[in-house]
Amino acid sequence: MNNEQAVIDNLEDLKKFLLSVESGALPLEGVSGVGMATNNADGRHFVAVFDEQQKVLLARWISKEVFETGKDMVRHGVSRKH
């Protein structure tokens, strides 16, 4: 998992992460999607950026609260206010 110390623990930080993925601000190539999942080994939740082959390009740990309340944000994306 990338950056073990940086757990996304609020919706505003999740939004910032998703916007940076959507805008191309992160140095990632071939981004195909974003999803949330649970680590089978320890039950921790994370948000991951995938390529077309479903390979994880980048992942960040998220809190249980963000996992439960941020699903729609991940499913539908976030839009910047004009």
Secondary structure, 3 states (H helix, E strand, C coil): CCCCCCCECCHHHHHHHHHHHHCCCCCCCCEEEEEEEECCCCCCEEEEEEECCCCEEEEEEECHHHHHHCHHHHHHCCCCCC
